[in-house]
Amino acid sequence: MIDLEPLWLTAKLATITTVILFFISVPFSYWLAYSKFKYKTAVEAIVSLPLVLPPSVLGFYLLLAFSPQNLFGKFLSDYFDIRLVFTFHGLIIASLIYSLPFMVNPIQSGFKSLPISLKEASFTLGKSRFTTMVKILVPNIRSSLLSGLIMTFAHTIGEFGVVLMVGGSIPHETRLVSIEIYDEVQQMNYRDANIYAMILIVTMFFMLLLVNIYNNKTKRAN
């Protein structure tokens, strides 16, 4: 019988990361889509870095940043008694950074796909930017929102390099499914590794299937 704790920790991390990133990414994506900020292209490049950086590289620098021996980690430890290295809280922060583009990019694309007249008409009627975003624009990019939610959740579930660097493999704390698979393979316990791997494959397949079904229905409706 496999240990269900890694499955629970993985689902918990993915859910927390997805919810937090959703509320961060909607206004941030709106700003990226419509802002005329001079260095916006550089900001977009920074946001997309986790897409091209090896996870071990990002995990290494996050490990350094979170370490109590360095400025940021020392500040959190000395003044707030917060430790991020090899803790679940550290995994949340790392996952927020690592999964950010998977939420931001689809939502930003959704905002960009809307006709500019929709936003201008709302402003003409005296609606604020916040009201326009929440009540006018966001309801019209539901497929982009769903894509962002599903891709972020699925990507967080499949994290390995960043999780291993920042969280290690601490039972009941940071040992996620991806780490459990690695540990089982190291012990040549291929049966349990296969069960965990199949759970991830089936879960991600049905999540991606849900996105495709919804997007196809939306296209036919339009």
Secondary structure, DSSP 8 states (H G I E B T S, - for coil): ---SHHHHHHHHHHHHHHHHHHHHHHHHHHHHHH---TTHHHHHHHHHHHHHS-HHHHHHHHHHHHSTTSHHHHHHHHHH----TTSHHHHHHHHHHHHHHHHHHHHHHHHHHS-HHHHHHHHHTT--HHHIIIIIIGGGGHHHHHHHHHHHHHHHHT--HHHHHHH---TTTT--HHHHHHHHHHTT-HHHHHHHHHHHHHHHHHHHHHHHHHHHHHHHH-
